[in-house]
Amino acid sequence: MPADPLHRAGTAQRSTTSQPPSGSGASAIEVRRSTRRRRTVSAYREGDRTVVLIPARMSEAEEQRWVNVMLDKLAAQESKRALGDAELAERARRLSEQYFAGRARPASVRWVTNQNTRWGSCTPSEGSIRLSHRLQGMPEYVVDYVLVHELAHLLVPGHGPRFWELLEAYPRTERARGYLEGVVAAERLPHVPGARGESPIG
């Protein structure tokens, strides 16, 4: 399997393998530390594992943080390639079965390009769900969160206590909300360019 463009070769000093967080899409994570790598982190898929390349000097806490960041980047790339309207509708159906026993039944689920201030919207009377095209390229668990949020509106139109009780069924709600809040915050900051496929570190 050819190396993902996120991969840049380096001299490995130490390698560790662990199980990934739930929903990461890989069966194992291998972290390779390199003495030649100074200020970048990169990652790529290798079969059923994810390889993350980090500087040798990085602490264990920094390693864990950057592993999560790079898993999100890879998942975002894969999500952007995979989901069209038909796949989105099928995904919504599966999520309804998983979290709402199939009770939320949208008549239509599709991407739209005219929602720049909202991630998603729902018209319960029509059973229609629309997701902003800005979500394309974000990690699957984030897209799933927005889908679950809108599916819940088919059952409870407002944002009262019952609505939030329904949404608690999705286990990655807080992480997804944090990701979206980070995107909004980042959009207000000046763009800092970096090498393609790599993330600079401080």
TIMIKOL-182932 format. One record per residue: y, z, x negated of N, C-alpha, C in turn; residue in one letter. Coordinates in steps of 0.001 Angstrom, whole numbers, padded with zeros to 6 digits, always signed. Last residue first. Layout:
<atoms>
YZXYZXYZXa...
</atoms>
This chain:
<atoms>
+023622+018424-004569+024711+019048-005315+024238+019818-006507g+022046+015182-004239+022077+016635-004052+023177+017212-004924i+021649+012116-002406+022203+012878-003528+022188+014364-003226p+018779+010475-001385+019790+011422-000949+020309+012185-002152s+017911+007000-001151+017877+008292-001821+018977+009181-001258e+018176+004520-000007+016863+005137+000029+016776+006479-000670g+020730+003481-002169+019909+003163-001014+018554+003852-001119r+022887+006072-003369+021943+004993-003643+021082+004744-002416a+025788+006725-001308+024739+007103-002253+023835+005925-002478g+029134+007557-000197+028042+006612-000452+027032+007159-001441p+030382+009480+002200+030080+009605+000775+028906+008685+000467v+032973+009270+004560+031662+008774+004128+031509+008917+002623h+034565+012218+005788+034629+010967+005038+033233+010564+004578p+033498+013489+009032+033740+013641+007601+033872+012289+006933l+032696+013129+011568+034096+013510+011395+034483+013645+009932r+030051+012679+011462+030893+011545+011814+032373+011847+011643e+029022+015204+011042+029084+014285+009908+029993+013097+010194a+029064+016278+013632+029925+016847+012589+030104+015888+011431a+027139+014651+014866+028515+014664+015378+029471+015193+014320v+024906+015362+013320+025371+013974+013350+026823+013908+013803v+024678+018077+013948+024975+017684+012578+025480+016257+012498g+023979+017905+016617+025249+018548+016276+025664+018178+014859e+021462+016747+016267+022521+015985+016935+023898+016583+016661l+020131+018885+014973+020243+017576+014328+021401+016785+014933y+020264+020894+016907+020925+021090+015622+021127+019773+014893g+018657+019746+018863+020077+019990+019158+020867+020179+017867r+016231+019778+017461+016827+018504+017869+018307+018666+018179a+015807+022532+017184+015932+021692+015986+016606+020366+016333r+015624+023327+019876+016698+023849+019018+016888+022992+017776e+013350+021807+020808+014679+021701+021419+015781+022147+020469t+010705+021662+020223+011649+021331+019156+013074+021161+019685r+009076+022196+022467+009152+023173+021375+010192+022885+020297p+009838+022104+025800+009811+021241+024618+010045+022099+023381y+010229+024109+027635+008850+023649+027425+008744+022781+026179a+012880+024470+028013+012228+025352+027038+010790+024928+026762e+013561+022902+030145+013724+022327+028812+013078+023186+027735l+013186+024637+032301+012330+023455+032146+012369+022933+030716l+015270+026410+031811+013891+026894+031786+012920+025739+031608e+017431+024778+032244+017173+025208+030870+015789+025817+030730w+017206+024472+035061+017147+023311+034177+016771+023735+032766f+017555+027069+035970+016269+026413+036192+016110+025206+035274r+020288+027601+035299+019189+028314+034624+017833+027619+034787p+021894+024289+035451+021737+025695+035757+020550+026313+035035g+022907+021695+035336+022572+022390+034095+022473+023908+034321h+021456+019512+037948+022517+020193+037204+022018+020850+035930g+018990+018374+038968+020151+017548+038604+021191+018242+037720p+015767+018679+038226+016904+019576+038482+018176+018854+038039v+014222+016364+037951+013694+017507+038707+014791+018482+039105l+015682+014688+036456+015049+014117+037644+014498+015215+038550l+016326+016307+034343+017357+016068+035353+016804+015375+036598h+014088+016098+032748+014306+017360+033463+015354+017199+034555a+014583+013594+031638+013474+013756+032585+013639+015032+033408l+016645+014300+029888+016944+013448+031045+015820+013495+032080e+015190+015955+028105+016414+016443+028757+016704+015628+030019h+013257+014176+027178+012835+015349+027960+014020+015915+028733v+014963+012379+025783+014146+011924+026909+013725+013092+027801l+015940+014093+023826+016881+013499+024783+016119+012976+026004v+013506+014708+022504+014308+015770+023114+015256+015196+024163y+012745+012179+021549+011925+012864+022559+012709+013962+023257d+014726+011786+019635+014649+010880+020782+013852+011531+021905v+013889+013877+017950+015237+013899+018525+015284+012994+019753v+011366+013141+017143+011488+014387+017906+012867+014522+018543y+011865+010776+015692+011232+010697+017001+011412+011979+017807e+015127+010568+014121+013727+011013+014164+013167+011008+015582p+017061+007535+014718+016952+008982+014539+015484+009384+014627m+016929+004889+015343+017016+005224+013923+017022+006713+013662g+018778+005187+018220+017836+004339+017499+018014+004567+016000q+020907+006544+019220+019708+007329+018913+018678+006513+018146l+022737+004646+019876+023010+005417+018666+021817+006281+018274r+022140+003671+022338+021562+002948+021208+021795+003687+019896h+021478+006265+024674+022426+005576+023818+021709+004898+022657s+019402+005782+027494+019609+006428+026194+020569+005596+025361l+019008+006398+030901+019584+005518+029884+019815+006322+028621r+017020+006360+033771+017374+007081+032546+017875+006070+031528i+016855+006506+037325+017096+005743+036102+017538+006645+034959s+016554+007298+039938+015437+007511+039027+015605+006776+037711g+018586+007251+041714+017969+005961+041400+016724+006108+040524e+019242+009909+041841+019052+009185+043105+018379+007838+042893s+019624+010656+039109+018433+011100+039847+018176+010311+041122p+020502+009093+036453+020941+009016+037847+019740+009374+038717t+021341+010200+033209+020318+010069+034236+020989+009979+035602c+021822+009650+029688+022313+009912+031043+021205+009614+032031s+022489+010528+026236+021659+010029+027320+022294+010326+028654g+024530+011120+024523+023267+010649+023954+022365+010052+025019w+027934+010105+024896+026769+010844+025394+025511+010253+024774r+029763+008450+023821+030109+009873+023830+028991+010739+024386t+028852+005911+024077+029234+006343+022734+029629+007810+022676n+027215+003818+025796+027303+005285+025799+027595+005761+024383q+026620+001145+025879+027941+001562+026371+028090+003078+026485n+024137+000219+025301+025116+000199+024204+026494+000673+024639t+020908+001614+026107+022182+000996+026492+023164+001113+025327v+017397+001477+026713+018498+001670+025784+019751+001008+026348w+015723+002896+029613+016144+001810+028729+017254+002254+027788r+013652+003298+032305+014099+003970+031083+014492+002869+030108v+013182+003667+035834+013503+002835+034671+013984+003713+033524s+012205+005603+037460+011983+004220+037872+012277+003271+036721a+010535+008562+036251+011680+007650+036255+011293+006251+036720p+009280+011287+037317+008814+009898+037342+010009+008946+037401r+008115+014385+036725+009328+013586+036504+008912+012125+036353a+005490+015288+036921+006355+015368+038109+007648+014571+037965r+003686+015487+034855+003879+014181+035474+004813+014169+036658g+003908+018044+033837+002727+017724+034635+002894+016416+035406a+005935+018262+032025+006274+018490+033428+005132+018126+034380f+004943+017758+029457+005800+018933+029668+006091+019251+031131y+003125+015572+029577+002900+016683+028655+003677+017938+029042q+004154+013777+031453+002803+014323+031629+002623+015593+030807e+006606+013267+030234+006576+013859+031572+005213+014485+031849s+005730+012022+027907+006431+013299+027809+006460+014015+029160l+004633+009669+028950+003774+010632+028249+004429+012005+028160r+006960+008473+030011+005819+008791+030884+004918+009846+030244r+008483+008112+027712+008973+009010+028771+007834+009424+029700a+006880+006199+026453+007082+007503+025823+007558+008530+026858r+007208+004088+028172+005882+004668+028008+005974+006056+027384e+009942+003588+027760+009463+003963+029094+008090+004613+029017a+009865+002872+025052+010659+004026+025485+010188+004518+026845l+008389+000555+025083+007835+001727+024388+008566+002998+024810e+010219-001047+026490+008886-000813+027043+008247+000426+026412a+012471-001061+024770+012571-000488+026114+011200-000151+026692d+011105-000139+021524+011878-001000+022394+011923-000353+023772g+010526+001524+018581+010800+001738+019993+011689+000679+020633l+010095+001023+015766+008993+001038+016724+009390+000975+018196a+012188+001150+013963+011368-000055+013970+010479-000133+015210r+013179+003681+014446+014056+002524+014658+013247+001236+014744k+011043+005273+013652+011441+005261+015055+012278+004036+015364s+011079+004840+010905+009920+004401+011667+010232+004320+013150e+013525+006008+010204+013266+004598+009898+012135+004057+010765q+013036+008635+011042+014112+007862+011650+013904+006376+011420a+011017+009459+009336+010725+009363+010769+011775+008523+011478a+012479+009469+006930+011353+008551+007107+011029+008352+008588l+014345+011515+007524+014794+010164+007164+013680+009138+007383k+012686+013740+007993+013537+013226+009066+013988+011799+008784d+011631+014023+005447+010726+013724+006560+011508+013154+007732l+013975+014708+004092+013366+013415+003816+012330+013033+004877m+014507+017277+005170+015509+016206+005263+014843+014837+005095v+012180+018683+004436+012504+018480+005856+013490+017339+006046n+012483+018598+001652+011289+018013+002259+011575+017720+003735v+014832+020062+001368+014868+018631+001126+013625+017914+001630w+013907+022654+002000+015007+022053+002763+015004+020533+002608r+011946+023073+000069+011574+023048+001479+012644+022361+002321q+013553+022992-002281+012445+022046-002082+012104+021938-000610e+015182+025186-001936+015783+023849-001922+014713+022791-001679e+013213+027165-002219+013971+027063-000966+014608+025682-000835a+012361+026749-004850+011404+026580-003756+012124+026411-002422e+014840+024814-006727+014182+026052-006298+013225+025770-005146s+014692+022193-009166+014970+022629-007796+014185+023894-007435m+014140+021052-011606+014901+022303-011598+015085+022889-010201r+012940+018594-011180+012099+019715-011612+012818+021052-011481a+013959+016796-008230+014205+017246-009607+013367+018480-009941p+011356+015135-006258+012522+016007-006403+012745+016352-007880i+009758+013133-003912+010099+013261-005327+011393+014038-005484l+007125+013279-001677+008542+013592-001845+008802+013853-003327v+004859+011455+000196+005190+011897-001157+006700+012088-001239v+002686+011977+002840+004074+011699+002487+004330+012276+001106t-000457+010398+003743+000357+011499+003213+001767+011022+002941r-002115+008354+004392-001847+009342+005430-001076+010545+004903d-000501+006067+002332-001660+006295+003188-001305+007283+004284g+002341+007279+001646+001245+006777+000822-000041+007070+001579e+005811+006972+002241+004476+007181+002793+003450+006577+001840r+008368+008603+000292+007708+007418+000821+006347+007813+001368y+011557+009774-000971+010258+009982-000334+009693+008658+000158a+013878+011533-003171+013396+010371-002438+012004+010644-001890s+016866+012882-004404+015569+013172-003800+015145+011913-003061v+018927+013282-007338+018483+012569-006139+017108+013057-005699t+019716+014260-009811+020567+014519-008655+020154+013751-007401r+017509+013958-011738+018570+014968-011848+019255+015294-010518r+014418+013227-013068+015212+013147-011847+016234+014280-011849r+012904+013829-015207+013856+012730-015360+014795+012616-014169r+011157+015740-014399+012196+016166-015348+013250+015082-015532t+010081+016053-011074+010293+015180-012217+011415+015700-013103s+007573+017007-008761+008781+017379-009506+008884+016531-010775r+006376+016049-005693+006276+015792-007129+007614+016111-007791r+004597+017068-002946+005894+017181-003616+005680+017000-005116v+002984+015728-000248+002851+015972-001680+004236+015966-002312e+001784+016626+002856+002997+016343+002090+002719+016666+000639i-000408+015236+005361-000117+016131+004245+001157+015676+003547a-000469+013586+007542-001435+014680+007511-001149+015652+006384s+002537+012707+009395+001657+012566+008236+000722+013760+008185a+004277+013229+011488+003655+011916+011431+002771+011696+010223g+005535+015568+012170+006095+014822+011043+005473+013446+010888s+004609+017277+014153+005341+016088+014552+005895+015265+013426g+004893+020326+012383+004385+019626+013553+005254+018420+013885s+005204+019924+008801+005580+020522+010076+005024+019701+011220p+002182+019298+006741+003542+019046+007208+003887+019830+008456p+000513+021128+004162+000472+020549+005499+001905+020393+006009q+000917+020132+000692+000888+021106+001787+000792+020376+003108s+000752+019979-002825+000425+019351-001547+000340+020433-000480t+002640+019394-005817+002029+020317-004862+001797+019588-003550t+003075+018767-009224+002831+018200-007903+002164+019248-007026s+005280+018426-011974+004386+019272-011183+004259+018663-009793r+006434+016260-013267+006149+017467-014043+005143+018346-013312q+006463+012764-013381+006113+013952-012612+005806+015117-013539a+009062+010694-013953+007973+011359-014649+007661+012668-013933t+009537+008245-011340+010025+009275-012250+008843+009927-012915g+010536+005542-009185+009598+006161-010121+010282+007203-010992a+011517+005882-005886+011936+005492-007236+011056+006251-008220r+011246+005061-002509+010582+005530-003721+011257+005008-004976h+012241+003925-000305+012773+005245-000634+012236+005745-001965l+010820+001606+000090+012068+001510-000672+012710+002851-000969p+007360+002465-000498+008495+002395+000405+009775+002281-000422d+004997+000583-002363+005886+001741-002263+007007+001467-001287a+002182-000952-000692+003363-000996-001548+004251+000208-001327p-001194+000000-000848+000000+000000+000000+001240+000000-000881m
</atoms>
